[in-house]
Amino acid sequence: MSDQPIDSGKRTWIIASGCAGVVGAGFAAVPFVSSFEPSERARAAGAPVEADISGLKEGEKMTVEWRGQPVWIVRRSKEQVAELPKNDPLLADPKSERNPDELTPPYARNEQRSIKPEYLVVVGICTHLGCSPSDRFAPGAQPSLPADWPGGFLCPCHGSTFDMAGRVFKNKPAPDNLRVPPHTYLADTRLLIGEDSKA
């Protein structure tokens, strides 16, 4: 062991350069770690998208983009959910039996077409020619709609109508119900669109 005195200037320089190295490594790690998140290109190709639905009130709709398509998340009221069975005789495919593998995952093959009755999750593109339907949630007579309209969606392009479960009414140009994308709940107020295998 040497009895030479410690050079305090050198020690300060070593500590300072070591700290600067740690800080620099931290800054270098941030872009590296964020590179694990899906890129815009990956999202467009189908990477799952998370949606926070905590602020969604009854009767409201929010839209998120998945695979370059609008995905609608609608929070239905208890009354809207209760009215759904009454539409069955008026619908082209009330039980979502057409193209189920493409349009309706097993967990949405029910009257509400959803995992949780109050939340509808559908791709907001008409199955006729790819237009985007408009919200017509209020029941009753309205322009371009029948006097006994139960509430739902109207495609302004060719007049296709869908109920509050995204099911198409009979004798309309749209051949199928609105598509239910794969999705799962990460928590009560967090949805993952594009993947349904996570618990």
Contacts in CASP RR format, 6 or more apart in sequence:
PFRMAT RR
TARGET T0000
AUTHOR 0000-0000-0000
METHOD contacts of the structure
MODEL  1
MSDQPIDSGKRTWIIASGCAGVVGAGFAAVPFVSSFEPSERARAAGAPVE
ADISGLKEGEKMTVEWRGQPVWIVRRSKEQVAELPKNDPLLADPKSERNP
DELTPPYARNEQRSIKPEYLVVVGICTHLGCSPSDRFAPGAQPSLPADWP
GGFLCPCHGSTFDMAGRVFKNKPAPDNLRVPPHTYLADTRLLIGEDSKA
38 47 0 8 1.000
38 48 0 8 1.000
43 49 0 8 1.000
43 65 0 8 1.000
43 66 0 8 1.000
43 67 0 8 1.000
44 67 0 8 1.000
44 68 0 8 1.000
45 67 0 8 1.000
46 66 0 8 1.000
46 67 0 8 1.000
46 194 0 8 1.000
48 66 0 8 1.000
48 192 0 8 1.000
48 193 0 8 1.000
48 194 0 8 1.000
48 195 0 8 1.000
49 64 0 8 1.000
49 65 0 8 1.000
49 66 0 8 1.000
49 71 0 8 1.000
49 192 0 8 1.000
49 193 0 8 1.000
49 194 0 8 1.000
50 186 0 8 1.000
50 190 0 8 1.000
50 191 0 8 1.000
50 192 0 8 1.000
50 193 0 8 1.000
51 62 0 8 1.000
51 64 0 8 1.000
51 71 0 8 1.000
51 73 0 8 1.000
51 190 0 8 1.000
51 191 0 8 1.000
51 192 0 8 1.000
51 193 0 8 1.000
52 189 0 8 1.000
52 190 0 8 1.000
53 62 0 8 1.000
53 73 0 8 1.000
53 75 0 8 1.000
53 119 0 8 1.000
53 189 0 8 1.000
53 190 0 8 1.000
53 191 0 8 1.000
54 189 0 8 1.000
54 190 0 8 1.000
55 189 0 8 1.000
56 62 0 8 1.000
56 73 0 8 1.000
56 75 0 8 1.000
57 75 0 8 1.000
58 75 0 8 1.000
58 76 0 8 1.000
58 77 0 8 1.000
58 118 0 8 1.000
59 74 0 8 1.000
59 75 0 8 1.000
59 76 0 8 1.000
59 77 0 8 1.000
59 80 0 8 1.000
59 137 0 8 1.000
60 74 0 8 1.000
60 75 0 8 1.000
61 72 0 8 1.000
61 73 0 8 1.000
61 74 0 8 1.000
61 75 0 8 1.000
61 135 0 8 1.000
62 72 0 8 1.000
62 73 0 8 1.000
63 70 0 8 1.000
63 71 0 8 1.000
63 72 0 8 1.000
63 73 0 8 1.000
63 124 0 8 1.000
64 70 0 8 1.000
64 71 0 8 1.000
64 73 0 8 1.000
64 193 0 8 1.000
65 71 0 8 1.000
66 123 0 8 1.000
66 181 0 8 1.000
66 193 0 8 1.000
66 194 0 8 1.000
67 194 0 8 1.000
69 123 0 8 1.000
69 124 0 8 1.000
69 125 0 8 1.000
70 123 0 8 1.000
70 124 0 8 1.000
70 125 0 8 1.000
70 132 0 8 1.000
71 121 0 8 1.000
71 122 0 8 1.000
71 123 0 8 1.000
71 124 0 8 1.000
71 181 0 8 1.000
71 193 0 8 1.000
72 120 0 8 1.000
72 121 0 8 1.000
72 122 0 8 1.000
72 123 0 8 1.000
72 124 0 8 1.000
73 119 0 8 1.000
73 120 0 8 1.000
73 121 0 8 1.000
73 191 0 8 1.000
74 119 0 8 1.000
74 120 0 8 1.000
74 122 0 8 1.000
74 164 0 8 1.000
75 118 0 8 1.000
75 119 0 8 1.000
76 112 0 8 1.000
76 117 0 8 1.000
76 118 0 8 1.000
76 119 0 8 1.000
76 120 0 8 1.000
76 164 0 8 1.000
77 118 0 8 1.000
78 118 0 8 1.000
80 137 0 8 1.000
80 151 0 8 1.000
80 164 0 8 1.000
81 112 0 8 1.000
81 117 0 8 1.000
81 118 0 8 1.000
81 164 0 8 1.000
83 139 0 8 1.000
83 150 0 8 1.000
83 164 0 8 1.000
84 111 0 8 1.000
84 112 0 8 1.000
84 163 0 8 1.000
84 164 0 8 1.000
84 165 0 8 1.000
85 111 0 8 1.000
86 150 0 8 1.000
87 94 0 8 1.000
87 150 0 8 1.000
87 163 0 8 1.000
87 165 0 8 1.000
87 167 0 8 1.000
87 169 0 8 1.000
88 94 0 8 1.000
90 169 0 8 1.000
90 170 0 8 1.000
91 163 0 8 1.000
91 167 0 8 1.000
91 168 0 8 1.000
91 169 0 8 1.000
91 170 0 8 1.000
92 167 0 8 1.000
92 168 0 8 1.000
92 169 0 8 1.000
92 170 0 8 1.000
92 171 0 8 1.000
92 172 0 8 1.000
92 175 0 8 1.000
92 177 0 8 1.000
93 167 0 8 1.000
93 168 0 8 1.000
93 176 0 8 1.000
93 177 0 8 1.000
94 167 0 8 1.000
95 109 0 8 1.000
96 103 0 8 1.000
96 104 0 8 1.000
96 108 0 8 1.000
96 109 0 8 1.000
96 113 0 8 1.000
96 167 0 8 1.000
96 177 0 8 1.000
98 175 0 8 1.000
98 176 0 8 1.000
98 177 0 8 1.000
99 176 0 8 1.000
100 106 0 8 1.000
100 109 0 8 1.000
102 179 0 8 1.000
103 127 0 8 1.000
103 176 0 8 1.000
103 177 0 8 1.000
103 178 0 8 1.000
103 179 0 8 1.000
103 180 0 8 1.000
104 113 0 8 1.000
104 177 0 8 1.000
104 179 0 8 1.000
104 180 0 8 1.000
105 180 0 8 1.000
105 182 0 8 1.000
105 196 0 8 1.000
107 115 0 8 1.000
107 196 0 8 1.000
108 114 0 8 1.000
108 115 0 8 1.000
108 121 0 8 1.000
108 180 0 8 1.000
111 165 0 8 1.000
112 120 0 8 1.000
112 165 0 8 1.000
113 120 0 8 1.000
113 122 0 8 1.000
113 165 0 8 1.000
113 166 0 8 1.000
113 167 0 8 1.000
113 177 0 8 1.000
113 180 0 8 1.000
114 120 0 8 1.000
114 121 0 8 1.000
114 165 0 8 1.000
114 180 0 8 1.000
115 183 0 8 1.000
115 184 0 8 1.000
115 185 0 8 1.000
116 185 0 8 1.000
119 191 0 8 1.000
120 164 0 8 1.000
120 165 0 8 1.000
120 166 0 8 1.000
121 180 0 8 1.000
121 181 0 8 1.000
121 183 0 8 1.000
121 191 0 8 1.000
121 193 0 8 1.000
122 166 0 8 1.000
122 178 0 8 1.000
122 179 0 8 1.000
122 180 0 8 1.000
122 181 0 8 1.000
123 178 0 8 1.000
123 179 0 8 1.000
123 180 0 8 1.000
123 181 0 8 1.000
124 132 0 8 1.000
124 133 0 8 1.000
124 178 0 8 1.000
125 131 0 8 1.000
125 132 0 8 1.000
125 178 0 8 1.000
125 179 0 8 1.000
126 132 0 8 1.000
126 133 0 8 1.000
126 155 0 8 1.000
126 157 0 8 1.000
126 160 0 8 1.000
126 174 0 8 1.000
126 178 0 8 1.000
127 160 0 8 1.000
127 168 0 8 1.000
127 174 0 8 1.000
127 175 0 8 1.000
127 176 0 8 1.000
127 177 0 8 1.000
127 178 0 8 1.000
127 179 0 8 1.000
128 155 0 8 1.000
128 157 0 8 1.000
128 158 0 8 1.000
128 160 0 8 1.000
128 172 0 8 1.000
128 173 0 8 1.000
128 174 0 8 1.000
128 175 0 8 1.000
129 157 0 8 1.000
129 158 0 8 1.000
129 173 0 8 1.000
130 157 0 8 1.000
131 155 0 8 1.000
131 156 0 8 1.000
131 157 0 8 1.000
131 158 0 8 1.000
132 155 0 8 1.000
133 153 0 8 1.000
133 154 0 8 1.000
133 155 0 8 1.000
133 156 0 8 1.000
133 160 0 8 1.000
133 162 0 8 1.000
133 178 0 8 1.000
134 153 0 8 1.000
134 154 0 8 1.000
134 155 0 8 1.000
134 156 0 8 1.000
135 152 0 8 1.000
135 153 0 8 1.000
136 142 0 8 1.000
136 145 0 8 1.000
136 149 0 8 1.000
136 151 0 8 1.000
136 152 0 8 1.000
136 153 0 8 1.000
136 154 0 8 1.000
136 161 0 8 1.000
137 151 0 8 1.000
137 152 0 8 1.000
137 164 0 8 1.000
138 151 0 8 1.000
139 149 0 8 1.000
139 150 0 8 1.000
139 151 0 8 1.000
140 147 0 8 1.000
140 148 0 8 1.000
140 149 0 8 1.000
140 150 0 8 1.000
140 151 0 8 1.000
141 147 0 8 1.000
141 149 0 8 1.000
142 149 0 8 1.000
144 154 0 8 1.000
144 156 0 8 1.000
144 159 0 8 1.000
145 154 0 8 1.000
145 161 0 8 1.000
149 161 0 8 1.000
150 163 0 8 1.000
150 164 0 8 1.000
151 163 0 8 1.000
151 164 0 8 1.000
152 161 0 8 1.000
152 162 0 8 1.000
152 163 0 8 1.000
152 164 0 8 1.000
152 166 0 8 1.000
153 161 0 8 1.000
153 162 0 8 1.000
153 166 0 8 1.000
153 178 0 8 1.000
154 160 0 8 1.000
154 161 0 8 1.000
154 162 0 8 1.000
155 161 0 8 1.000
155 162 0 8 1.000
155 174 0 8 1.000
158 173 0 8 1.000
158 174 0 8 1.000
159 172 0 8 1.000
159 173 0 8 1.000
160 168 0 8 1.000
160 169 0 8 1.000
160 172 0 8 1.000
160 173 0 8 1.000
160 174 0 8 1.000
161 168 0 8 1.000
161 169 0 8 1.000
161 172 0 8 1.000
162 168 0 8 1.000
162 169 0 8 1.000
162 174 0 8 1.000
162 177 0 8 1.000
162 178 0 8 1.000
163 169 0 8 1.000
165 177 0 8 1.000
166 177 0 8 1.000
166 178 0 8 1.000
167 177 0 8 1.000
167 178 0 8 1.000
168 174 0 8 1.000
168 175 0 8 1.000
168 176 0 8 1.000
168 177 0 8 1.000
168 178 0 8 1.000
181 193 0 8 1.000
181 194 0 8 1.000
182 193 0 8 1.000
182 194 0 8 1.000
182 195 0 8 1.000
182 196 0 8 1.000
183 191 0 8 1.000
183 192 0 8 1.000
183 193 0 8 1.000
183 194 0 8 1.000
183 195 0 8 1.000
183 196 0 8 1.000
184 191 0 8 1.000
184 192 0 8 1.000
184 195 0 8 1.000
184 196 0 8 1.000
184 197 0 8 1.000
184 198 0 8 1.000
184 199 0 8 1.000
185 191 0 8 1.000
185 192 0 8 1.000
186 192 0 8 1.000
186 198 0 8 1.000
192 198 0 8 1.000
END
